[in-house]
Amino acid sequence: MDRRWQDEYAGGRQQGHLWVEWVDSIGSTNQTLMQREVLVPEGDTAPDAAGNPRGPVAVWLMAGEQTQGRGRRGKVWCSQPGQAMTASFGCELAAGQLMSPGLVPLVAGIVIAEFLGTLGASVKIKWPNDLCLLQDDPARPLVKVGGILCEMRSRSTGSRLVIGCGLNLFGLPGGLDADQPVGAVFGHGLTGAGAGSDDALLARVMLGVGQALLAGVEQLVTGGFEPFMSRWQQLDVLAGRPVRVHRADGSRDAVALGIDAAGGLQVRYEDGAGAESLATLTAEQVSIRPRG
């Protein structure tokens, strides 16, 4: 593999308002950023005369290999070098700057899917934090190709937001305990003369997703979620689809109806009647699987 672009970011490098770092191997990019005392290098955050940031305001930590990657509900997986994008975005927020943290994974999914669309990948979003491809199989209509894990650490002066993203680009991770069909955004990696093309695409994805997340978080903080609603509707793979709602106390069949302004999933249960069969779900309560 041509390592020139990775080496450029091995010690950290400013890319616009993003501080971009590369490491060959790491346990968890999310955990590393959560535990880091200072996210952005000292001396790079002073604003200019107009009050605008002169240097980086956020960090994008990329890893060639992640050995203790985490997902929702404690799932653990290991990425394969050169086959996946494993990285985390981190920024500091002032107190009260982000009133609805539950909207962050939705915004992250939107901007990542839109960016992958510019590379020819028709990626959709399965509420709340899965990136998927549609497949022509009524029994298994969706294939998961990536996931998003958002975490916040609150303090009296504000909070630290970390958005982790794992994307299967050319192959599947090792040790994955999958409870749904999984696949890769661009299929299996190329070999021989085409291997360089894989590396160039990996670089475009790695560096582009970080910038997309920075723009998405900035827009959410300044303008709220309303500007994202129509974008979500274009990418929502569950709306109108039969689903199975899994809760701690059992499972129920429903039809997904889209999300509300707070990011909750609206469903109509098929075993109820009238208004009582309608419900709005939060990500902490349930997991959702499409039905054939």
VENBELKA-V172287 format. One record per backbone hydrogen bond with DSSP energy under -0.5 kcal/mol. CO is the residue of the C=O (numbers start at 1). NH is the residue of the N-H. If there is no record, write none. Layout:
BEGIN
co->CO nh->NH
co->CO nh->NH
END
This chain:
BEGIN
co->1 nh->3
co->3 nh->7
co->4 nh->8
co->5 nh->9
co->6 nh->9
co->7 nh->10
co->9 nh->12
co->9 nh->22
co->13 nh->20
co->15 nh->18
co->17 nh->57
co->17 nh->58
co->18 nh->15
co->18 nh->20
co->19 nh->60
co->20 nh->13
co->21 nh->62
co->23 nh->64
co->24 nh->65
co->26 nh->67
co->27 nh->68
co->28 nh->32
co->29 nh->33
co->30 nh->34
co->31 nh->35
co->32 nh->36
co->41 nh->44
co->46 nh->54
co->48 nh->51
co->52 nh->48
co->57 nh->92
co->58 nh->19
co->59 nh->90
co->60 nh->21
co->60 nh->62
co->61 nh->88
co->62 nh->23
co->63 nh->86
co->65 nh->26
co->66 nh->79
co->69 nh->77
co->71 nh->74
co->72 nh->75
co->75 nh->71
co->76 nh->177
co->77 nh->69
co->78 nh->174
co->79 nh->81
co->80 nh->83
co->80 nh->84
co->83 nh->169
co->83 nh->170
co->83 nh->171
co->84 nh->86
co->85 nh->167
co->86 nh->63
co->87 nh->165
co->88 nh->61
co->89 nh->163
co->90 nh->59
co->91 nh->161
co->93 nh->159
co->94 nh->97
co->97 nh->99
co->100 nh->103
co->101 nh->104
co->103 nh->107
co->104 nh->108
co->105 nh->109
co->106 nh->110
co->107 nh->111
co->108 nh->112
co->109 nh->113
co->110 nh->114
co->111 nh->115
co->112 nh->116
co->113 nh->117
co->114 nh->118
co->115 nh->118
co->115 nh->119
co->116 nh->119
co->116 nh->121
co->117 nh->120
co->120 nh->122
co->121 nh->123
co->124 nh->132
co->125 nh->127
co->125 nh->237
co->126 nh->130
co->129 nh->148
co->130 nh->126
co->131 nh->145
co->131 nh->146
co->132 nh->124
co->133 nh->143
co->135 nh->137
co->137 nh->140
co->141 nh->135
co->143 nh->133
co->144 nh->183
co->145 nh->168
co->146 nh->131
co->147 nh->166
co->149 nh->164
co->151 nh->162
co->153 nh->160
co->155 nh->158
co->157 nh->95
co->158 nh->155
co->159 nh->93
co->159 nh->161
co->160 nh->153
co->161 nh->91
co->162 nh->151
co->162 nh->164
co->163 nh->89
co->164 nh->149
co->165 nh->87
co->166 nh->147
co->167 nh->85
co->167 nh->169
co->168 nh->185
co->169 nh->186
co->170 nh->189
co->173 nh->176
co->174 nh->78
co->176 nh->178
co->181 nh->144
co->184 nh->187
co->191 nh->194
co->192 nh->195
co->194 nh->197
co->194 nh->198
co->195 nh->199
co->196 nh->200
co->197 nh->201
co->198 nh->202
co->199 nh->203
co->200 nh->204
co->201 nh->205
co->202 nh->206
co->203 nh->207
co->204 nh->208
co->205 nh->209
co->206 nh->210
co->207 nh->211
co->208 nh->212
co->209 nh->213
co->210 nh->214
co->211 nh->215
co->212 nh->216
co->213 nh->217
co->214 nh->218
co->215 nh->219
co->216 nh->220
co->217 nh->221
co->218 nh->222
co->219 nh->223
co->220 nh->224
co->225 nh->228
co->225 nh->229
co->226 nh->229
co->226 nh->230
co->228 nh->232
co->229 nh->233
co->230 nh->234
co->231 nh->235
co->232 nh->235
co->232 nh->236
co->235 nh->125
co->238 nh->241
co->241 nh->256
co->242 nh->291
co->243 nh->254
co->244 nh->246
co->244 nh->289
co->245 nh->247
co->245 nh->252
co->246 nh->287
co->247 nh->250
co->250 nh->247
co->252 nh->245
co->253 nh->270
co->253 nh->271
co->254 nh->243
co->255 nh->268
co->256 nh->240
co->258 nh->266
co->260 nh->263
co->264 nh->260
co->264 nh->266
co->265 nh->281
co->266 nh->257
co->267 nh->269
co->267 nh->279
co->268 nh->255
co->269 nh->272
co->273 nh->276
co->274 nh->277
co->275 nh->278
co->277 nh->269
co->279 nh->267
co->281 nh->265
co->282 nh->285
co->282 nh->286
co->287 nh->246
co->289 nh->244
END
